[in-house]
Amino acid sequence: MNANAVDKSVVFDDELESIKLRRQRAGLDVPKDADEARETLTGLALSGGGIRSASFNLGLLQALHRFNVLRLFDYMSIVSGGGYIGSYLSSLAPIKTSGDAWTQAQRAKTRQRCQPDENSGRHAKRSGHIHLACYHNPHVVHR
C-alpha cells in the first residue's frame, strides 16, 4: 500500500462533514451521526444527450429551484449533455468564502481578463472558460 494513500473511510467521513456544514448553511436538517447521514444522502443525475439534454436539464433545474428543492441534493452526477448545465450550476457554488484572499485574487484576475484592450477597445481572443467567466449570466437558473 502506498504510504501517502488515504483510507476511503477517512475521505468519506470528511465528505460527510462537508455535507453536514452545507446542510446547516442551507437551513436543512442535519444528521445526528454518520449512519443517519448515509441513510439521508441524496443525489441528482443529469443525463447525456447533447444540447437537447442540456436544454431539458436546464428546465429541470429551473423547476427544482422554483419549488425550493434543488438545495436538498448532496451530490450531482453529470454526463455528456447534462455536463453542460451541471458544470455551469457547479460554477455558481462558492468554492470558498467570498472574503478570503484566494477568492478575491481569482476574481481580480477574471475582471482583468475581461477588460477590453486599451488600444483597440476590443476584447483579446480568450479561451472558452475565460469567456464564460466574463459573460455568463448567474441568474439563468432563476425564474
Residue, then its C-alpha position, 0 to 999 in steps of 0.5 A: m500500500n502506498a504510504n501517502a494513500v488515504d483510507k476511503s473511510v477517512v475521505f468519506d467521513d470528511e465528505l460527510e462533514s462537508i455535507k453536514l456544514r452545507r446542510q446547516r448553511a442551507g437551513l436543512d436538517v442535519p444528521k445526528d451521526a454518520d449512519e443517519a447521514r448515509e441513510t439521508l444522502t441524496g443525489l441528482a443525475l443529469s443525463g447525456g444527450g447533447i444540447r437537447s439534454a442540456s436544454f431539458n436539464l436546464g428546465l429541470l433545474q429551473a423547476l427544482h429551484r422554483f419549488n425550493v428543492l434543488r438545495l436538498f441534493d448532496y451530490m450531482s452526477i453529470v454526463s455528456g449533455g447534462g455536463y453542460i448545465g451541471s458544470y455551469l450550476s457547479s460554477l455558481a457554488p462558492i468554492k470558498t468564502s467570498g472574503d478570503a484572499w484566494t477568492q478575491a485574487q481569482r476574481a481580480k484576475t477574471r475582471q482583468r481578463c475581461q477588460p477590453d484592450e486599451n488600444s483597440g477597445r476590443h476584447a483579446k481572443r480568450s479561451g472558452h472558460i475565460h469567456l464564460a467567466c466574463y459573460h455568463n449570466p448567474h441568474v439563468v437558473h432563476r425564474 
